[in-house]
């Protein structure tokens, strides 16, 4: 298990993991970079609709889910940022989100 700093929270319940995995699959269309990839939801930002996924090749992708009924009509949506290593995501995203969340700047 990994330590996530607030506002990020690990997804540990199977129902939560499945919910966010199914939501991503429902939202992406054939032209999306994540289309056809196997994903595992591992964490959720409690202040927005961002979810961190581990991809089938061991890399990670943070996705801003839209919760629309069909894939968004805009190319590249839902928005996502990929990181090769979890440590990179932690430094670039999680730590700054934590600092912003608590107003520590």
N, CA, C and O atoms as a GROMACS GRO file, in nm:
protein
  420
    1UNK      N    1   0.084  -0.118   0.000
    1UNK     CA    2   0.000   0.000   0.000
    1UNK      C    3   0.089   0.125   0.000
    1UNK      O    4   0.195   0.127   0.063
    2UNK      N    5   0.045   0.226  -0.070
    2UNK     CA    6   0.121   0.349  -0.082
    2UNK      C    7   0.058   0.460   0.000
    2UNK      O    8  -0.063   0.463   0.018
    3UNK      N    9   0.140   0.550   0.048
    3UNK     CA   10   0.092   0.666   0.122
    3UNK      C   11   0.055   0.776   0.024
    3UNK      O   12   0.137   0.817  -0.058
    4UNK      N   13  -0.068   0.824   0.032
    4UNK     CA   14  -0.113   0.936  -0.049
    4UNK      C   15  -0.137   1.055   0.043
    4UNK      O   16  -0.195   1.041   0.150
    5UNK      N   17  -0.090   1.173   0.000
    5UNK     CA   18  -0.111   1.295   0.076
    5UNK      C   19  -0.244   1.357   0.037
    5UNK      O   20  -0.284   1.354  -0.079
    6UNK      N   21  -0.314   1.414   0.135
    6UNK     CA   22  -0.441   1.480   0.107
    6UNK      C   23  -0.420   1.592   0.008
    6UNK      O   24  -0.319   1.662   0.019
    7UNK      N   25  -0.506   1.613  -0.085
    7UNK     CA   26  -0.642   1.562  -0.095
    7UNK      C   27  -0.654   1.428  -0.168
    7UNK      O   28  -0.766   1.385  -0.198
    8UNK      N   29  -0.541   1.362  -0.199
    8UNK     CA   30  -0.547   1.232  -0.265
    8UNK      C   31  -0.576   1.123  -0.165
    8UNK      O   32  -0.525   1.124  -0.053
    9UNK      N   33  -0.660   1.028  -0.206
    9UNK     CA   34  -0.697   0.916  -0.120
    9UNK      C   35  -0.686   0.786  -0.199
    9UNK      O   36  -0.726   0.781  -0.315
   10UNK      N   37  -0.630   0.682  -0.137
   10UNK     CA   38  -0.620   0.555  -0.209
   10UNK      C   39  -0.758   0.495  -0.230
   10UNK      O   40  -0.847   0.510  -0.146
   11UNK      N   41  -0.775   0.427  -0.341
   11UNK     CA   42  -0.898   0.352  -0.366
   11UNK      C   43  -0.871   0.209  -0.322
   11UNK      O   44  -0.791   0.138  -0.383
   12UNK      N   45  -0.936   0.167  -0.216
   12UNK     CA   46  -0.910   0.034  -0.162
   12UNK      C   47  -1.031  -0.059  -0.174
   12UNK      O   48  -1.014  -0.180  -0.186
   13UNK      N   49  -1.150  -0.004  -0.170
   13UNK     CA   50  -1.271  -0.087  -0.182
   13UNK      C   51  -1.288  -0.130  -0.327
   13UNK      O   52  -1.279  -0.049  -0.418
   14UNK      N   53  -1.312  -0.258  -0.346
   14UNK     CA   54  -1.329  -0.311  -0.482
   14UNK      C   55  -1.439  -0.238  -0.558
   14UNK      O   56  -1.426  -0.217  -0.678
   15UNK      N   57  -1.545  -0.200  -0.490
   15UNK     CA   58  -1.654  -0.130  -0.558
   15UNK      C   59  -1.610   0.006  -0.608
   15UNK      O   60  -1.650   0.047  -0.717
   16UNK      N   61  -1.529   0.077  -0.532
   16UNK     CA   62  -1.478   0.208  -0.575
   16UNK      C   63  -1.382   0.192  -0.692
   16UNK      O   64  -1.389   0.267  -0.790
   17UNK      N   65  -1.294   0.096  -0.683
   17UNK     CA   66  -1.199   0.070  -0.790
   17UNK      C   67  -1.273   0.039  -0.920
   17UNK      O   68  -1.244   0.097  -1.024
   18UNK      N   69  -1.369  -0.052  -0.913
   18UNK     CA   70  -1.445  -0.090  -1.032
   18UNK      C   71  -1.525   0.027  -1.086
   18UNK      O   72  -1.533   0.045  -1.208
   19UNK      N   73  -1.585   0.108  -0.998
   19UNK     CA   74  -1.663   0.222  -1.042
   19UNK      C   75  -1.578   0.315  -1.129
   19UNK      O   76  -1.619   0.352  -1.239
   20UNK      N   77  -1.460   0.353  -1.080
   20UNK     CA   78  -1.376   0.448  -1.154
   20UNK      C   79  -1.313   0.384  -1.279
   20UNK      O   80  -1.288   0.454  -1.377
   21UNK      N   81  -1.288   0.255  -1.276
   21UNK     CA   82  -1.238   0.188  -1.396
   21UNK      C   83  -1.347   0.186  -1.505
   21UNK      O   84  -1.319   0.213  -1.621
   22UNK      N   85  -1.469   0.152  -1.465
   22UNK     CA   86  -1.581   0.150  -1.561
   22UNK      C   87  -1.613   0.290  -1.612
   22UNK      O   88  -1.645   0.307  -1.730
   23UNK      N   89  -1.604   0.390  -1.524
   23UNK     CA   90  -1.632   0.527  -1.567
   23UNK      C   91  -1.532   0.571  -1.673
   23UNK      O   92  -1.571   0.632  -1.773
   24UNK      N   93  -1.406   0.542  -1.654
   24UNK     CA   94  -1.306   0.579  -1.754
   24UNK      C   95  -1.335   0.509  -1.888
   24UNK      O   96  -1.332   0.573  -1.993
   25UNK      N   97  -1.362   0.380  -1.883
   25UNK     CA   98  -1.389   0.307  -2.006
   25UNK      C   99  -1.513   0.361  -2.078
   25UNK      O  100  -1.518   0.360  -2.201
   26UNK      N  101  -1.610   0.407  -2.003
   26UNK     CA  102  -1.733   0.462  -2.060
   26UNK      C  103  -1.707   0.597  -2.128
   26UNK      O  104  -1.773   0.632  -2.226
   27UNK      N  105  -1.611   0.671  -2.075
   27UNK     CA  106  -1.586   0.806  -2.123
   27UNK      C  107  -1.490   0.817  -2.241
   27UNK      O  108  -1.491   0.917  -2.311
   28UNK      N  109  -1.408   0.717  -2.263
   28UNK     CA  110  -1.308   0.732  -2.370
   28UNK      C  111  -1.358   0.671  -2.501
   28UNK      O  112  -1.423   0.567  -2.503
   29UNK      N  113  -1.327   0.740  -2.607
   29UNK     CA  114  -1.363   0.696  -2.742
   29UNK      C  115  -1.240   0.642  -2.812
   29UNK      O  116  -1.129   0.649  -2.759
   30UNK      N  117  -1.260   0.588  -2.931
   30UNK     CA  118  -1.152   0.522  -3.005
   30UNK      C  119  -1.030   0.606  -3.033
   30UNK      O  120  -0.920   0.552  -3.048
   31UNK      N  121  -1.045   0.737  -3.041
   31UNK     CA  122  -0.930   0.823  -3.071
   31UNK      C  123  -0.851   0.862  -2.946
   31UNK      O  124  -0.744   0.922  -2.957
   32UNK      N  125  -0.901   0.830  -2.829
   32UNK     CA  126  -0.834   0.869  -2.704
   32UNK      C  127  -0.709   0.785  -2.682
   32UNK      O  128  -0.707   0.666  -2.713
   33UNK      N  129  -0.606   0.846  -2.628
   33UNK     CA  130  -0.477   0.778  -2.605
   33UNK      C  131  -0.490   0.657  -2.511
   33UNK      O  132  -0.409   0.565  -2.518
   34UNK      N  133  -0.590   0.656  -2.425
   34UNK     CA  134  -0.607   0.546  -2.331
   34UNK      C  135  -0.703   0.439  -2.381
   34UNK      O  136  -0.724   0.337  -2.314
   35UNK      N  137  -0.762   0.460  -2.497
   35UNK     CA  138  -0.858   0.365  -2.551
   35UNK      C  139  -0.792   0.228  -2.572
   35UNK      O  140  -0.685   0.219  -2.632
   36UNK      N  141  -0.857   0.124  -2.523
   36UNK     CA  142  -0.807  -0.012  -2.539
   36UNK      C  143  -0.701  -0.053  -2.438
   36UNK      O  144  -0.655  -0.167  -2.440
   37UNK      N  145  -0.662   0.038  -2.350
   37UNK     CA  146  -0.560   0.006  -2.249
   37UNK      C  147  -0.628  -0.056  -2.126
   37UNK      O  148  -0.741  -0.020  -2.092
   38UNK      N  149  -0.560  -0.148  -2.062
   38UNK     CA  150  -0.608  -0.199  -1.933
   38UNK      C  151  -0.563  -0.101  -1.826
   38UNK      O  152  -0.448  -0.056  -1.826
   39UNK      N  153  -0.654  -0.068  -1.736
   39UNK     CA  154  -0.624   0.030  -1.632
   39UNK      C  155  -0.664  -0.024  -1.496
   39UNK      O  156  -0.750  -0.111  -1.485
   40UNK      N  157  -0.599   0.028  -1.394
   40UNK     CA  158  -0.634  -0.003  -1.255
   40UNK      C  159  -0.642   0.130  -1.182
   40UNK      O  160  -0.542   0.200  -1.170
   41UNK      N  161  -0.761   0.164  -1.131
   41UNK     CA  162  -0.778   0.286  -1.054
   41UNK      C  163  -0.710   0.267  -0.919
   41UNK      O  164  -0.734   0.168  -0.850
   42UNK      N  165  -0.624   0.364  -0.881
   42UNK     CA  166  -0.552   0.346  -0.754
   42UNK      C  167  -0.572   0.460  -0.655
   42UNK      O  168  -0.553   0.440  -0.535
   43UNK      N  169  -0.611   0.580  -0.702
   43UNK     CA  170  -0.631   0.691  -0.609
   43UNK      C  171  -0.724   0.794  -0.671
   43UNK      O  172  -0.739   0.802  -0.793
   44UNK      N  173  -0.786   0.873  -0.583
   44UNK     CA  174  -0.882   0.976  -0.624
   44UNK      C  175  -0.853   1.104  -0.548
   44UNK      O  176  -0.824   1.101  -0.429
   45UNK      N  177  -0.860   1.217  -0.619
   45UNK     CA  178  -0.847   1.347  -0.555
   45UNK      C  179  -0.984   1.383  -0.498
   45UNK      O  180  -1.081   1.388  -0.573
   46UNK      N  181  -0.993   1.407  -0.369
   46UNK     CA  182  -1.122   1.431  -0.304
   46UNK      C  183  -1.178   1.569  -0.332
   46UNK      O  184  -1.293   1.596  -0.298
   47UNK      N  185  -1.100   1.658  -0.396
   47UNK     CA  186  -1.149   1.793  -0.422
   47UNK      C  187  -1.190   1.816  -0.568
   47UNK      O  188  -1.240   1.923  -0.602
   48UNK      N  189  -1.171   1.716  -0.652
   48UNK     CA  190  -1.209   1.730  -0.794
   48UNK      C  191  -1.231   1.591  -0.852
   48UNK      O  192  -1.231   1.492  -0.779
   49UNK      N  193  -1.250   1.584  -0.981
   49UNK     CA  194  -1.280   1.457  -1.048
   49UNK      C  195  -1.158   1.391  -1.108
   49UNK      O  196  -1.168   1.323  -1.211
   50UNK      N  197  -1.042   1.410  -1.047
   50UNK     CA  198  -0.919   1.349  -1.096
   50UNK      C  199  -0.897   1.213  -1.030
   50UNK      O  200  -0.913   1.197  -0.909
   51UNK      N  201  -0.861   1.116  -1.113
   51UNK     CA  202  -0.835   0.981  -1.066
   51UNK      C  203  -0.700   0.938  -1.123
   51UNK      O  204  -0.669   0.965  -1.239
   52UNK      N  205  -0.621   0.870  -1.041
   52UNK     CA  206  -0.492   0.818  -1.085
   52UNK      C  207  -0.509   0.670  -1.120
   52UNK      O  208  -0.562   0.592  -1.041
   53UNK      N  209  -0.463   0.635  -1.240
   53UNK     CA  210  -0.472   0.497  -1.288
   53UNK      C  211  -0.332   0.443  -1.315
   53UNK      O  212  -0.243   0.516  -1.360
   54UNK      N  213  -0.314   0.315  -1.286
   54UNK     CA  214  -0.193   0.243  -1.329
   54UNK      C  215  -0.230   0.176  -1.461
   54UNK      O  216  -0.332   0.108  -1.471
   55UNK      N  217  -0.146   0.198  -1.562
   55UNK     CA  218  -0.173   0.143  -1.695
   55UNK      C  219  -0.108   0.007  -1.712
   55UNK      O  220  -0.022  -0.033  -1.633
   56UNK      N  221  -0.149  -0.062  -1.816
   56UNK     CA  222  -0.103  -0.199  -1.839
   56UNK      C  223   0.047  -0.213  -1.861
   56UNK      O  224   0.100  -0.323  -1.847
   57UNK      N  225   0.116  -0.105  -1.894
   57UNK     CA  226   0.261  -0.112  -1.914
   57UNK      C  227   0.340  -0.065  -1.792
   57UNK      O  228   0.462  -0.051  -1.798
   58UNK      N  229   0.269  -0.042  -1.679
   58UNK     CA  230   0.335  -0.001  -1.555
   58UNK      C  231   0.348   0.149  -1.539
   58UNK      O  232   0.396   0.195  -1.435
   59UNK      N  233   0.306   0.227  -1.638
   59UNK     CA  234   0.307   0.372  -1.626
   59UNK      C  235   0.178   0.417  -1.558
   59UNK      O  236   0.093   0.335  -1.524
   60UNK      N  237   0.164   0.547  -1.538
   60UNK     CA  238   0.049   0.601  -1.466
   60UNK      C  239  -0.014   0.714  -1.546
   60UNK      O  240   0.053   0.784  -1.622
   61UNK      N  241  -0.144   0.731  -1.527
   61UNK     CA  242  -0.215   0.839  -1.593
   61UNK      C  243  -0.315   0.900  -1.496
   61UNK      O  244  -0.396   0.829  -1.435
   62UNK      N  245  -0.308   1.030  -1.483
   62UNK     CA  246  -0.406   1.103  -1.403
   62UNK      C  247  -0.512   1.154  -1.501
   62UNK      O  248  -0.480   1.225  -1.596
   63UNK      N  249  -0.636   1.119  -1.476
   63UNK     CA  250  -0.745   1.151  -1.568
   63UNK      C  251  -0.847   1.239  -1.498
   63UNK      O  252  -0.885   1.213  -1.384
   64UNK      N  253  -0.890   1.344  -1.567
   64UNK     CA  254  -0.997   1.430  -1.517
   64UNK      C  255  -1.127   1.379  -1.578
   64UNK      O  256  -1.160   1.410  -1.692
   65UNK      N  257  -1.201   1.300  -1.501
   65UNK     CA  258  -1.325   1.242  -1.550
   65UNK      C  259  -1.431   1.350  -1.569
   65UNK      O  260  -1.433   1.451  -1.498
   66UNK      N  261  -1.520   1.326  -1.665
   66UNK     CA  262  -1.624   1.426  -1.696
   66UNK      C  263  -1.761   1.384  -1.645
   66UNK      O  264  -1.848   1.469  -1.627
   67UNK      N  265  -1.782   1.256  -1.620
   67UNK     CA  266  -1.910   1.201  -1.576
   67UNK      C  267  -2.023   1.237  -1.672
   67UNK      O  268  -2.135   1.265  -1.630
   68UNK      N  269  -1.991   1.235  -1.801
   68UNK     CA  270  -2.093   1.255  -1.904
   68UNK      C  271  -2.150   1.120  -1.943
   68UNK      O  272  -2.089   1.016  -1.917
   69UNK      N  273  -2.266   1.122  -2.006
   69UNK     CA  274  -2.331   0.995  -2.042
   69UNK      C  275  -2.263   0.924  -2.159
   69UNK      O  276  -2.272   0.802  -2.173
   70UNK      N  277  -2.196   1.001  -2.242
   70UNK     CA  278  -2.127   0.944  -2.358
   70UNK      C  279  -1.987   1.005  -2.362
   70UNK      O  280  -1.961   1.105  -2.296
   71UNK      N  281  -1.896   0.946  -2.439
   71UNK     CA  282  -1.764   1.007  -2.448
   71UNK      C  283  -1.776   1.153  -2.492
   71UNK      O  284  -1.852   1.184  -2.584
   72UNK      N  285  -1.703   1.242  -2.429
   72UNK     CA  286  -1.707   1.383  -2.468
   72UNK      C  287  -1.671   1.399  -2.616
   72UNK      O  288  -1.588   1.326  -2.669
   73UNK      N  289  -1.735   1.496  -2.681
   73UNK     CA  290  -1.712   1.516  -2.823
   73UNK      C  291  -1.582   1.587  -2.856
   73UNK      O  292  -1.546   1.597  -2.974
   74UNK      N  293  -1.512   1.636  -2.757
   74UNK     CA  294  -1.388   1.709  -2.782
   74UNK      C  295  -1.269   1.612  -2.785
   74UNK      O  296  -1.256   1.527  -2.698
   75UNK      N  297  -1.182   1.626  -2.885
   75UNK     CA  298  -1.064   1.539  -2.891
   75UNK      C  299  -0.978   1.555  -2.765
   75UNK      O  300  -0.958   1.666  -2.715
   76UNK      N  301  -0.928   1.443  -2.716
   76UNK     CA  302  -0.841   1.446  -2.599
   76UNK      C  303  -0.914   1.443  -2.465
   76UNK      O  304  -0.850   1.436  -2.360
   77UNK      N  305  -1.046   1.446  -2.468
   77UNK     CA  306  -1.121   1.441  -2.342
   77UNK      C  307  -1.168   1.300  -2.316
   77UNK      O  308  -1.206   1.231  -2.411
   78UNK      N  309  -1.168   1.254  -2.195
   78UNK     CA  310  -1.131   1.332  -2.077
   78UNK      C  311  -0.982   1.362  -2.074
   78UNK      O  312  -0.900   1.283  -2.121
   79UNK      N  313  -0.950   1.478  -2.018
   79UNK     CA  314  -0.811   1.520  -2.009
   79UNK      C  315  -0.729   1.423  -1.925
   79UNK      O  316  -0.779   1.366  -1.828
   80UNK      N  317  -0.605   1.405  -1.963
   80UNK     CA  318  -0.519   1.314  -1.887
   80UNK      C  319  -0.373   1.356  -1.900
   80UNK      O  320  -0.333   1.419  -1.998
   81UNK      N  321  -0.296   1.319  -1.800
   81UNK     CA  322  -0.151   1.341  -1.799
   81UNK      C  323  -0.086   1.210  -1.760
   81UNK      O  324  -0.122   1.149  -1.659
   82UNK      N  325   0.009   1.168  -1.840
   82UNK     CA  326   0.076   1.041  -1.812
   82UNK      C  327   0.213   1.063  -1.750
   82UNK      O  328   0.282   1.160  -1.781
   83UNK      N  329   0.252   0.972  -1.661
   83UNK     CA  330   0.384   0.973  -1.597
   83UNK      C  331   0.442   0.834  -1.609
   83UNK      O  332   0.373   0.734  -1.592
   84UNK      N  333   0.570   0.831  -1.638
   84UNK     CA  334   0.637   0.702  -1.650
   84UNK      C  335   0.650   0.634  -1.514
   84UNK      O  336   0.634   0.512  -1.502
   85UNK      N  337   0.681   0.714  -1.413
   85UNK     CA  338   0.705   0.659  -1.279
   85UNK      C  339   0.612   0.724  -1.178
   85UNK      O  340   0.579   0.842  -1.189
   86UNK      N  341   0.571   0.647  -1.080
   86UNK     CA  342   0.485   0.700  -0.974
   86UNK      C  343   0.556   0.811  -0.898
   86UNK      O  344   0.492   0.908  -0.857
   87UNK      N  345   0.686   0.799  -0.880
   87UNK     CA  346   0.762   0.902  -0.808
   87UNK      C  347   0.753   1.037  -0.880
   87UNK      O  348   0.746   1.141  -0.816
   88UNK      N  349   0.754   1.034  -1.014
   88UNK     CA  350   0.741   1.158  -1.091
   88UNK      C  351   0.606   1.223  -1.064
   88UNK      O  352   0.599   1.344  -1.041
   89UNK      N  353   0.499   1.144  -1.065
   89UNK     CA  354   0.365   1.195  -1.038
   89UNK      C  355   0.358   1.253  -0.896
   89UNK      O  356   0.299   1.359  -0.875
   90UNK      N  357   0.419   1.185  -0.801
   90UNK     CA  358   0.416   1.232  -0.663
   90UNK      C  359   0.480   1.371  -0.651
   90UNK      O  360   0.426   1.458  -0.583
   91UNK      N  361   0.593   1.391  -0.717
   91UNK     CA  362   0.665   1.519  -0.709
   91UNK      C  363   0.592   1.628  -0.785
   91UNK      O  364   0.580   1.740  -0.735
   92UNK      N  365   0.546   1.598  -0.905
   92UNK     CA  366   0.487   1.698  -0.993
   92UNK      C  367   0.341   1.730  -0.957
   92UNK      O  368   0.297   1.843  -0.976
   93UNK      N  369   0.268   1.632  -0.906
   93UNK     CA  370   0.124   1.652  -0.882
   93UNK      C  371   0.086   1.642  -0.735
   93UNK      O  372   0.031   1.738  -0.679
   94UNK      N  373   0.115   1.530  -0.671
   94UNK     CA  374   0.062   1.506  -0.538
   94UNK      C  375   0.114   1.605  -0.434
   94UNK      O  376   0.035   1.660  -0.356
   95UNK      N  377   0.242   1.630  -0.432
   95UNK     CA  378   0.298   1.722  -0.332
   95UNK      C  379   0.245   1.864  -0.352
   95UNK      O  380   0.201   1.926  -0.255
   96UNK      N  381   0.245   1.919  -0.475
   96UNK     CA  382   0.186   2.052  -0.493
   96UNK      C  383   0.036   2.057  -0.459
   96UNK      O  384  -0.011   2.157  -0.405
   97UNK      N  385  -0.040   1.950  -0.492
   97UNK     CA  386  -0.181   1.947  -0.454
   97UNK      C  387  -0.196   1.951  -0.303
   97UNK      O  388  -0.287   2.017  -0.251
   98UNK      N  389  -0.109   1.882  -0.231
   98UNK     CA  390  -0.112   1.880  -0.085
   98UNK      C  391  -0.083   2.019  -0.029
   98UNK      O  392  -0.151   2.066   0.063
   99UNK      N  393   0.016   2.084  -0.083
   99UNK     CA  394   0.052   2.219  -0.038
   99UNK      C  395  -0.063   2.317  -0.064
   99UNK      O  396  -0.096   2.398   0.022
  100UNK      N  397  -0.123   2.309  -0.184
  100UNK     CA  398  -0.236   2.395  -0.216
  100UNK      C  399  -0.355   2.366  -0.126
  100UNK      O  400  -0.422   2.458  -0.079
  101UNK      N  401  -0.382   2.239  -0.101
  101UNK     CA  402  -0.497   2.198  -0.020
  101UNK      C  403  -0.493   2.259   0.120
  101UNK      O  404  -0.597   2.298   0.174
  102UNK      N  405  -0.376   2.267   0.176
  102UNK     CA  406  -0.361   2.321   0.313
  102UNK      C  407  -0.312   2.466   0.314
  102UNK      O  408  -0.288   2.522   0.422
  103UNK      N  409  -0.298   2.528   0.198
  103UNK     CA  410  -0.257   2.667   0.190
  103UNK      C  411  -0.118   2.691   0.248
  103UNK      O  412  -0.095   2.789   0.319
  104UNK      N  413  -0.027   2.603   0.218
  104UNK     CA  414   0.107   2.609   0.278
  104UNK      C  415   0.206   2.691   0.196
  104UNK      O  416   0.323   2.696   0.232
  105UNK      N  417   0.164   2.755   0.089
  105UNK     CA  418   0.255   2.836   0.008
  105UNK      C  419   0.300   2.955   0.083
  105UNK      O  420   0.378   3.035   0.030
   0.00000   0.00000   0.00000
